């Protein structure tokens, strides 16, 4: 199959490397999933105990939550979206939840 001759390439962009308009919205950070996972980790730590068999649940969840938070921060740095008041509340709550979970694990 021959390549298009208008110089757009396969992605439909004119060689600029810019993403298509449909993918720009999909890459904005969303702290909702991160805050939900933090809430689950904190609930497991609160009701299940820190150094019991519950560690098989909270440890991977906490690691996944931190990785998701790092990914969201990278997206924020790249796109610099304007967050509303509710999004800032969710962001701060997620970070405080991770701090509380870390403190609970250390004092355990």
C-alpha positions in Angstrom: 0.0 0.0 0.0 1.4 3.4 -1.0 2.0 6.1 1.5 -0.1 9.3 1.2 1.5 12.0 -0.8 0.3 15.0 1.2 3.0 14.4 3.8 0.7 13.6 6.7 2.0 10.1 7.4 0.0 7.4 9.1 -1.2 9.4 12.1 -2.8 12.2 10.1 -0.6 14.9 11.4 1.5 16.9 9.0 4.9 15.7 10.4 4.6 18.0 13.4 4.6 15.3 16.0 1.4 16.8 17.5 -1.1 14.4 18.9 -4.5 14.0 17.2 -7.3 16.0 18.8 -9.0 12.9 20.2 -5.9 11.8 22.3 -5.2 15.2 23.9 -8.1 15.0 26.2 -7.4 11.3 27.1 -3.9 12.3 28.5 -5.1 14.8 31.2 -4.3 13.6 34.7 -7.2 12.4 36.8 -6.6 12.0 40.5 -9.9 10.2 41.2 -8.6 6.7 40.7 -5.6 7.5 42.8 -7.7 8.9 45.7 -10.0 5.8 45.5 -7.0 3.5 45.8 -5.6 5.5 48.7 -9.0 5.2 50.5 -8.9 1.5 50.0 -5.4 1.2 51.2 -6.2 3.3 54.3 -9.3 1.2 55.0 -7.3 -2.0 54.8 -4.6 -0.7 57.0 -7.2 0.6 59.5 -9.4 -2.5 59.7 -7.1 -5.3 58.6 -3.9 -4.5 60.4 -0.5 -3.7 59.1 1.8 -6.7 59.6 -0.7 -9.5 59.1 -1.7 -11.4 56.0 -3.5 -8.2 55.0 -0.1 -7.0 53.8 -0.6 -9.2 50.7 -3.4 -6.8 49.8 -2.3 -3.3 51.0 1.4 -3.5 49.8 0.7 -4.0 46.1 -2.2 -1.5 46.3 0.0 1.1 47.8 2.8 0.5 45.3 0.3 0.8 42.4 -1.2 3.9 43.9 2.2 5.6 44.2 3.0 4.6 40.6 -0.3 6.0 39.4 0.3 9.2 41.3 3.7 9.6 39.7 2.2 9.1 36.3 -0.5 11.7 37.1 2.2 14.2 38.2 4.1 13.6 34.9 0.9 14.3 33.0 0.4 17.5 35.0 3.9 18.7 34.3 3.5 17.9 30.6 0.1 19.5 30.0 -0.3 21.9 32.9 -4.1 21.6 33.1 -6.1 24.0 35.1 -7.6 22.2 38.0 -10.9 23.2 39.6 -11.5 23.4 43.3 -12.8 19.9 43.5 -9.8 18.4 41.6 -7.4 20.2 44.0 -9.3 18.8 46.9 -9.0 15.3 45.5 -5.3 15.8 44.8 -4.5 17.1 48.3 -6.7 14.3 49.9 -4.9 11.6 47.9 -1.5 12.9 49.0 -2.6 13.2 52.6 -3.9 9.7 52.4 -0.6 8.3 51.2 1.1 10.2 54.0 -1.3 8.7 56.6 -0.9 5.2 55.1 2.9 5.6 55.3 2.8 6.8 58.9 0.5 3.9 59.8 2.9 1.4 58.3 6.0 2.9 60.0 4.3 3.1 63.4 2.6 -0.2 62.8 
